[in-house]
Amino acid sequence: MSTHLTREGLEKLQKELEFLRTTKRKEIIEAIAVAREKGDLRENAEYDAAKEAQGYLEKRIAELTDQLSHVVILDDQDIDNSKIVIGAKVTLKDIGKDTKILYHLVSQAEADFANGKISMISPVGKALLNKEVGDEVQVKIPAGTLKYKVLKIER
């Protein structure tokens, strides 16, 4: 399965993978070595914790390696600006609050709500897909219904 990423998102995942393969692996190997020195491994909680951390680390490295092997870079020049698609930066009017919101629609791998990057598979992302300037969108969330009007679509 392809992972659609912006160039920025690709660089972020590559940096994370490099950090995990180098710095983090060394830290965990050192923690395992220190725990081994403490004797009997059958009742050594530090050793168990370090081995568990190693398992999680190797799993994350495998996930990132797989994701990066199937990356499709989103090139702004190839994207239609008339509709909201992955990679679009969208200015919305929150009809209920009469405020403006800016979202960047990205893949799940790049989602970062605190920085305005929402996943295309989130409730808001799904509702915005293929909408055009002027369209109104209603999104049902656990707290109620959000109502937006699409003001601008850009890359």
C-alpha positions as YAML, in Angstrom:
chain: A
units: angstrom
residues:
- id: 1
  name: MET
  ca: [0.00, 0.00, 0.00]
- id: 2
  name: SER
  ca: [1.36, 3.42, -0.98]
- id: 3
  name: THR
  ca: [2.02, 6.13, 1.57]
- id: 4
  name: HIS
  ca: [1.43, 9.62, 0.17]
- id: 5
  name: LEU
  ca: [3.75, 12.18, 1.73]
- id: 6
  name: THR
  ca: [4.83, 15.75, 1.18]
- id: 7
  name: ARG
  ca: [8.57, 16.27, 0.83]
- id: 8
  name: GLU
  ca: [8.54, 17.68, 4.38]
- id: 9
  name: GLY
  ca: [6.80, 14.56, 5.67]
- id: 10
  name: LEU
  ca: [9.29, 12.31, 3.90]
- id: 11
  name: GLU
  ca: [12.24, 14.14, 5.48]
- id: 12
  name: LYS
  ca: [10.61, 13.90, 8.92]
- id: 13
  name: LEU
  ca: [10.17, 10.11, 8.66]
- id: 14
  name: GLN
  ca: [13.69, 9.64, 7.28]
- id: 15
  name: LYS
  ca: [15.13, 11.61, 10.22]
- id: 16
  name: GLU
  ca: [13.09, 9.59, 12.71]
- id: 17
  name: LEU
  ca: [14.28, 6.33, 11.15]
- id: 18
  name: GLU
  ca: [17.92, 7.46, 11.23]
- id: 19
  name: PHE
  ca: [17.58, 8.49, 14.91]
- id: 20
  name: LEU
  ca: [16.04, 5.15, 15.85]
- id: 21
  name: ARG
  ca: [18.64, 3.12, 13.95]
- id: 22
  name: THR
  ca: [21.60, 4.96, 15.44]
- id: 23
  name: THR
  ca: [21.06, 6.84, 18.69]
- id: 24
  name: LYS
  ca: [18.09, 4.95, 20.13]
- id: 25
  name: ARG
  ca: [19.44, 1.48, 19.25]
- id: 26
  name: LYS
  ca: [22.73, 2.30, 21.02]
- id: 27
  name: GLU
  ca: [20.86, 3.51, 24.12]
- id: 28
  name: ILE
  ca: [18.83, 0.31, 24.35]
- id: 29
  name: ILE
  ca: [21.87, -1.92, 23.75]
- id: 30
  name: GLU
  ca: [23.65, -0.11, 26.58]
- id: 31
  name: ALA
  ca: [20.62, -0.50, 28.88]
- id: 32
  name: ILE
  ca: [20.52, -4.24, 28.16]
- id: 33
  name: ALA
  ca: [24.25, -4.57, 28.88]
- id: 34
  name: VAL
  ca: [23.92, -2.72, 32.20]
- id: 35
  name: ALA
  ca: [20.94, -4.88, 33.20]
- id: 36
  name: ARG
  ca: [22.84, -8.08, 32.31]
- id: 37
  name: GLU
  ca: [25.66, -7.11, 34.63]
- id: 38
  name: LYS
  ca: [23.24, -7.18, 37.55]
- id: 39
  name: GLY
  ca: [23.02, -10.95, 37.50]
- id: 40
  name: ASP
  ca: [20.14, -13.42, 37.22]
- id: 41
  name: LEU
  ca: [18.11, -12.50, 34.14]
- id: 42
  name: ARG
  ca: [15.04, -14.49, 35.20]
- id: 43
  name: GLU
  ca: [14.14, -11.96, 37.90]
- id: 44
  name: ASN
  ca: [15.68, -8.83, 36.45]
- id: 45
  name: ALA
  ca: [12.98, -6.20, 35.80]
- id: 46
  name: GLU
  ca: [15.46, -3.76, 34.20]
- id: 47
  name: TYR
  ca: [16.53, -6.41, 31.70]
- id: 48
  name: ASP
  ca: [12.89, -7.27, 30.89]
- id: 49
  name: ALA
  ca: [12.04, -3.60, 30.40]
- id: 50
  name: ALA
  ca: [15.07, -3.01, 28.16]
- id: 51
  name: LYS
  ca: [14.26, -6.08, 26.04]
- id: 52
  name: GLU
  ca: [10.64, -4.92, 25.72]
- id: 53
  name: ALA
  ca: [11.82, -1.44, 24.66]
- id: 54
  name: GLN
  ca: [14.09, -3.10, 22.12]
- id: 55
  name: GLY
  ca: [11.11, -5.01, 20.70]
- id: 56
  name: TYR
  ca: [9.07, -1.81, 20.33]
- id: 57
  name: LEU
  ca: [12.02, -0.04, 18.74]
- id: 58
  name: GLU
  ca: [12.62, -2.77, 16.18]
- id: 59
  name: LYS
  ca: [8.91, -2.86, 15.37]
- id: 60
  name: ARG
  ca: [8.87, 0.92, 14.74]
- id: 61
  name: ILE
  ca: [12.01, 0.68, 12.59]
- id: 62
  name: ALA
  ca: [10.36, -2.07, 10.52]
- id: 63
  name: GLU
  ca: [7.16, 0.01, 10.13]
- id: 64
  name: LEU
  ca: [9.08, 3.10, 9.01]
- id: 65
  name: THR
  ca: [11.25, 1.09, 6.63]
- id: 66
  name: ASP
  ca: [8.14, -0.41, 5.07]
- id: 67
  name: GLN
  ca: [6.37, 2.97, 4.83]
- id: 68
  name: LEU
  ca: [9.38, 4.60, 3.23]
- id: 69
  name: SER
  ca: [9.71, 1.82, 0.68]
- id: 70
  name: HIS
  ca: [6.22, 2.60, -0.61]
- id: 71
  name: VAL
  ca: [6.28, 6.42, -0.57]
- id: 72
  name: VAL
  ca: [4.61, 8.46, -3.25]
- id: 73
  name: ILE
  ca: [5.72, 12.09, -3.08]
- id: 74
  name: LEU
  ca: [2.95, 14.63, -3.48]
- id: 75
  name: ASP
  ca: [4.12, 17.08, -6.11]
- id: 76
  name: ASP
  ca: [2.14, 20.32, -5.91]
- id: 77
  name: GLN
  ca: [2.37, 20.84, -9.67]
- id: 78
  name: ASP
  ca: [0.39, 17.66, -10.37]
- id: 79
  name: ILE
  ca: [-2.48, 18.43, -8.00]
- id: 80
  name: ASP
  ca: [-5.81, 19.92, -9.08]
- id: 81
  name: ASN
  ca: [-6.42, 23.19, -7.21]
- id: 82
  name: SER
  ca: [-10.16, 23.25, -7.85]
- id: 83
  name: LYS
  ca: [-10.95, 20.43, -5.39]
- id: 84
  name: ILE
  ca: [-9.71, 19.44, -1.96]
- id: 85
  name: VAL
  ca: [-7.35, 16.47, -2.24]
- id: 86
  name: ILE
  ca: [-4.46, 15.19, -0.18]
- id: 87
  name: GLY
  ca: [-1.77, 17.87, 0.01]
- id: 88
  name: ALA
  ca: [-4.23, 20.77, -0.15]
- id: 89
  name: LYS
  ca: [-4.09, 23.69, 2.25]
- id: 90
  name: VAL
  ca: [-7.65, 24.69, 2.94]
- id: 91
  name: THR
  ca: [-9.06, 27.82, 4.53]
- id: 92
  name: LEU
  ca: [-12.44, 27.17, 6.12]
- id: 93
  name: LYS
  ca: [-15.01, 29.30, 7.84]
- id: 94
  name: ASP
  ca: [-16.38, 27.69, 10.99]
- id: 95
  name: ILE
  ca: [-20.00, 28.66, 10.52]
- id: 96
  name: GLY
  ca: [-20.92, 28.04, 14.17]
- id: 97
  name: LYS
  ca: [-18.14, 30.22, 15.61]
- id: 98
  name: ASP
  ca: [-17.69, 32.62, 12.66]
- id: 99
  name: THR
  ca: [-13.93, 32.04, 12.67]
- id: 100
  name: LYS
  ca: [-11.43, 30.98, 10.03]
- id: 101
  name: ILE
  ca: [-9.41, 27.77, 10.22]
- id: 102
  name: LEU
  ca: [-6.49, 26.65, 8.07]
- id: 103
  name: TYR
  ca: [-5.93, 22.91, 7.60]
- id: 104
  name: HIS
  ca: [-3.34, 21.07, 5.56]
- id: 105
  name: LEU
  ca: [-4.78, 17.74, 4.41]
- id: 106
  name: VAL
  ca: [-2.09, 15.06, 4.70]
- id: 107
  name: SER
  ca: [-1.69, 11.30, 5.02]
- id: 108
  name: GLN
  ca: [-2.10, 9.60, 8.37]
- id: 109
  name: ALA
  ca: [1.69, 9.31, 8.63]
- id: 110
  name: GLU
  ca: [2.07, 13.12, 8.58]
- id: 111
  name: ALA
  ca: [-0.95, 14.13, 10.65]
- id: 112
  name: ASP
  ca: [-0.13, 16.65, 13.37]
- id: 113
  name: PHE
  ca: [-3.26, 18.40, 14.61]
- id: 114
  name: ALA
  ca: [-1.31, 20.88, 16.75]
- id: 115
  name: ASN
  ca: [0.27, 22.20, 13.54]
- id: 116
  name: GLY
  ca: [-2.93, 22.18, 11.47]
- id: 117
  name: LYS
  ca: [-2.09, 18.98, 9.58]
- id: 118
  name: ILE
  ca: [-5.10, 16.70, 9.51]
- id: 119
  name: SER
  ca: [-5.29, 13.21, 8.13]
- id: 120
  name: MET
  ca: [-7.40, 12.56, 5.07]
- id: 121
  name: ILE
  ca: [-8.95, 9.64, 6.98]
- id: 122
  name: SER
  ca: [-10.00, 11.76, 9.98]
- id: 123
  name: PRO
  ca: [-13.69, 12.72, 10.14]
- id: 124
  name: VAL
  ca: [-12.95, 16.29, 9.00]
- id: 125
  name: GLY
  ca: [-10.49, 15.11, 6.34]
- id: 126
  name: LYS
  ca: [-13.00, 12.64, 4.89]
- id: 127
  name: ALA
  ca: [-15.71, 15.28, 4.82]
- id: 128
  name: LEU
  ca: [-13.47, 17.78, 3.01]
- id: 129
  name: LEU
  ca: [-12.22, 15.45, 0.26]
- id: 130
  name: ASN
  ca: [-13.29, 16.56, -3.24]
- id: 131
  name: LYS
  ca: [-15.09, 19.68, -2.00]
- id: 132
  name: GLU
  ca: [-14.70, 22.98, -3.87]
- id: 133
  name: VAL
  ca: [-14.55, 26.65, -2.88]
- id: 134
  name: GLY
  ca: [-18.01, 27.72, -1.72]
- id: 135
  name: ASP
  ca: [-19.09, 24.23, -0.63]
- id: 136
  name: GLU
  ca: [-20.47, 23.78, 2.86]
- id: 137
  name: VAL
  ca: [-19.49, 20.71, 4.87]
- id: 138
  name: GLN
  ca: [-21.05, 19.14, 7.95]
- id: 139
  name: VAL
  ca: [-18.93, 16.83, 10.08]
- id: 140
  name: LYS
  ca: [-20.40, 14.70, 12.84]
- id: 141
  name: ILE
  ca: [-18.05, 14.34, 15.78]
- id: 142
  name: PRO
  ca: [-18.70, 12.98, 19.29]
- id: 143
  name: ALA
  ca: [-19.26, 16.51, 20.62]
- id: 144
  name: GLY
  ca: [-21.85, 17.37, 17.94]
- id: 145
  name: THR
  ca: [-21.78, 18.60, 14.36]
- id: 146
  name: LEU
  ca: [-19.21, 20.97, 12.88]
- id: 147
  name: LYS
  ca: [-20.24, 23.17, 9.96]
- id: 148
  name: TYR
  ca: [-17.63, 24.63, 7.62]
- id: 149
  name: LYS
  ca: [-17.64, 26.65, 4.42]
- id: 150
  name: VAL
  ca: [-14.67, 26.20, 2.06]
- id: 151
  name: LEU
  ca: [-13.15, 29.65, 1.44]
- id: 152
  name: LYS
  ca: [-9.84, 28.85, -0.27]
- id: 153
  name: ILE
  ca: [-7.86, 25.90, -1.63]
- id: 154
  name: GLU
  ca: [-4.13, 26.19, -2.24]
- id: 155
  name: ARG
  ca: [-0.94, 24.15, -2.33]
...
